[in-house]
Amino acid sequence: MSKRQIASTGEIVDVGASNTVNDDKAPAQKGAKPTMAIKVYAPFKVYYEGEGYSITAVNETGPFDVLPHHHRFLCMLVPCDLVIQTPNETKTIKISRALMHVKAEKVTVFVDV
């Protein structure tokens, strides 16, 4: 049997018991936002390639957002500002026309097609 003791926080703990957490079963960090891979490029230029929390664009029906875990999606974009929320900044890319493809946590935007 292990001895029990009251910690300074008022919690009852087993003395001599291991307080380590098994990394395989550790819960996800609180507040961690999911990201998705985003690539925006033209035939001879890469405008953005990296992780992002969201991407905002406009098609013929109006403005929309794509977030992580979005369903498969394919559309033509009209002239607009493509806004990408990244972990470090908000990136805005002015486009005249583009094709957006969303598949399996990856967003690809082909500009000037």
N, C-alpha and C positions, 0 to 999 in steps of 0.2 A: 504494500500500500504506500502511496505517496502522501506526503504531508501537504496540507493546504495552508495558505497564508493570504492575508488581505494586503493587496498592493496599495500604493499611495493613491491610486485612482479609485479605490473602493472595490475593485474587482477581486474576486477570489481566484487565486492561481495555484496550480500544483507546483510545489517546490521541487526542483530537480527535473521537471518535465521540460521537454524541448519546446521552445516557442517559435521554431522556424516554420516557414510556410513552404509547402511543396509547390514549386514553380509550375508544375504541370497542371495543378488544380487551382492556381491563383486566379481570382476574378479579374476581369478587365479593369483598367484604371478608370476611376470615376471621372466623368467629364471628357474622356477621350472621344473626339469626333471622328467618325469613319471618313476615309478619303477614297478617291478613285484616281486611276491613271488618266491623264488628259494629254492629248497631243494635238496641236493646231499647226498645220503646215501647208505650204504651197509647193509646187513642183521644185523650186530651187531655194526655199527658205523655210526654216522651222521658227514659228512665232513663239510657241511655248511647248515644253515637254516636261511633265512632272506630275506631282500629286496635287489634288485640289479637293475642296469640300463641296463646291458647286460650280456650275457653269450656267450662265444666263444668256439666252439668244432670242431671236425673233424669226418666226416663219410666217407664212401667209395668213395663218389664223391669229397671230399675235405673239406677245412675249411669253416665254416659258423658262422654267428652271429644270436642270437635271441634277439630281442628288445621288449619292451612293445608293446602291441596291435598286436603281431605276430599271424598269422593264426594258427589254430590247426595243430599239427605236431607230428610225431612219427618216430623215427629212431634209428638204432643201431650205436653206436659210436665205432671208432677204437682206438687203443692206441694213446693217445695224452695228452696234457696239457689242462685241462678245465680251462678257465680263466673267472672269475666272477668280473665284475665292480660293487662294492658296493658303497654306499654313503661315506664310510669312508676309503676304501682301494681297492686294486686290489688283489683278492685271486686266487691263482693257485693251482689246484689239479691234480696230475698225475694219469691218469686212464689207465687200460689195456683194459677194455671193459665195455660197459655200454649201457643202454637203456634210451633215452631221450623222455619225453612226455611233450608237450606244450599244455595247454588248459586254456582258460579264465584267462589270466594274471597270470598264475602259471606254472612254469617250474619244473619238477621233473626229477631227474637223478638217476636211479637205477644202482649202481656200482657193478661190479663183478657178473653179471647175466649170 
